[in-house]
Amino acid sequence: MFSKETLFAVSLFPYLGFLWFLTRSGKTPKLALSGFYVLLVFVVITIPAGLYAQNEYGVELANVDWLHGSAESFLTLSNVLVVLGFAGAIAKLKSSKSEE
C-alpha cells in the first residue's frame, strides 16, 4: 500500500508537531529537549548515508557496518540526552521536595 520511504516521510510531520508543542510548553528539561532535536539530526544524517550505501555498495545502509554505526551514533546520543535530561529533572524535583 505505502512504501517504507513514504511512511518515513509522512511520519516526520507528527514528530515536528510533537517538537513544536514540547518546545512551546516550556516544561521539558532543556537537555531532554535537545535530545529530541538531535533525533532530527539522526534522520538528516541517515538519509544521505542510506543513499551513499545504495550508490556505492549497492546494499541497504544496515549492511554497511561502518556507515550504519556512524549514523546510529546520533540515535544513541539522542537517547542519552533525553534520559539524562529527564533524570536530572526528576533528581531536582526530589531534591526540592526533600527540602520542604
C-alpha positions as CSV (number, residue, x, y, z in Angstrom):
1,M,0.0,0.0,0.0
2,F,2.6,2.6,1.2
3,S,6.3,2.3,0.6
4,K,8.6,2.5,3.6
5,E,10.0,5.7,2.2
6,T,6.6,7.3,2.0
7,L,5.7,6.3,5.6
8,F,9.1,7.6,6.7
9,A,8.5,11.0,5.1
10,V,4.9,11.2,6.4
11,S,6.0,10.3,9.9
12,L,8.2,13.4,10.1
13,F,5.1,15.8,10.3
14,P,3.7,14.4,13.5
15,Y,7.2,14.4,15.1
16,L,7.7,18.0,14.1
17,G,4.3,18.8,15.7
18,F,5.4,16.9,18.8
19,L,8.6,19.0,19.0
20,W,6.7,22.2,18.4
21,F,4.3,21.5,21.4
22,L,7.1,20.3,23.6
23,T,9.2,23.4,22.9
24,R,6.2,25.7,23.3
25,S,5.2,24.2,26.6
26,G,8.4,25.3,28.2
27,K,8.1,22.4,30.7
28,T,10.5,20.0,29.1
29,P,14.0,19.9,30.6
30,K,16.5,21.6,28.2
31,L,18.8,18.6,27.9
32,A,15.9,16.3,27.1
33,L,14.5,18.7,24.5
34,S,18.0,18.9,22.9
35,G,17.9,15.1,22.7
36,F,14.6,15.2,20.9
37,Y,16.1,17.7,18.4
38,V,19.2,15.5,18.0
39,L,16.9,12.8,16.7
40,L,16.2,15.1,13.7
41,V,20.0,15.2,13.2
42,F,19.9,11.4,13.1
43,V,17.2,11.5,10.4
44,V,19.1,14.1,8.4
45,I,22.3,12.0,8.6
46,T,20.6,8.7,7.9
47,I,19.0,9.7,4.6
48,P,22.3,10.6,2.7
49,A,24.1,7.7,4.4
50,G,21.4,5.3,3.1
51,L,21.7,6.8,-0.4
52,Y,25.5,6.6,-0.3
53,A,25.3,2.9,0.8
54,Q,23.0,2.2,-2.1
55,N,25.0,4.0,-4.7
56,E,28.5,3.0,-3.6
57,Y,27.9,-0.6,-2.3
58,G,24.6,-1.5,-3.9
59,V,23.1,-2.5,-0.5
60,E,20.9,-1.0,2.2
61,L,22.5,1.1,4.9
62,A,22.1,-1.7,7.5
63,N,24.6,-3.8,5.5
64,V,27.4,-1.3,5.6
65,D,28.6,-1.6,9.2
66,W,30.9,1.5,9.4
67,L,28.3,3.8,7.8
68,H,25.4,2.3,9.7
69,G,27.2,2.5,13.1
70,S,28.2,6.1,12.4
71,A,24.6,7.1,11.7
72,E,23.3,5.2,14.6
73,S,25.6,7.0,17.0
74,F,23.4,10.1,16.6
75,L,20.4,8.0,17.7
76,T,22.4,6.8,20.7
77,L,23.3,10.4,21.5
78,S,19.7,11.4,21.3
79,N,18.6,8.7,23.7
80,V,21.3,9.6,26.2
81,L,20.4,13.3,26.2
82,V,16.7,12.5,26.7
83,V,17.4,10.1,29.6
84,L,19.9,12.5,31.3
85,G,17.6,15.4,30.8
86,F,14.6,13.7,32.5
87,A,16.8,12.0,35.1
88,G,18.2,15.4,36.1
89,A,14.7,16.9,36.3
90,I,13.5,14.1,38.5
91,A,16.5,14.5,40.8
92,K,15.9,18.2,41.0
93,L,12.2,17.6,41.8
94,K,13.1,15.1,44.5
95,S,15.7,17.4,46.0
96,S,13.3,20.3,46.1
97,K,10.6,18.2,47.8
98,S,13.0,16.9,50.4
99,E,14.0,20.4,51.3
100,E,10.4,21.3,52.1
